[in-house]
């Protein structure tokens, strides 16, 4: 029986992908759409760099996972790249307008 290959959360997609920033309850705080075919590994590295530049403390992050957590001044957020459009766990929570840049994703 053959071994399964390791799942690549940041494989290049033929469809758009999204950066989604969530709070502790899973509520979408910010989102940013990446074009189909974007280098998601590069986007992931840039997300971590921009978070640090915005004075967020980035916790352990591994591009193979496609997400990381960071905190600042008592607030903790979850940042992930996903292949589906963002949505809130409760339909009564409105989605914020999409961010216009990676930097804007960390203006919370």
Secondary structure by P-SEA (a helix, b strand, c coil): ccccccccccccccbbbbbbbbcccccccbbbbbccccaaaaaaaaaaaaaaaaccccccccccccccccccccbbbbbbcccccccccccccccccccccccccccc
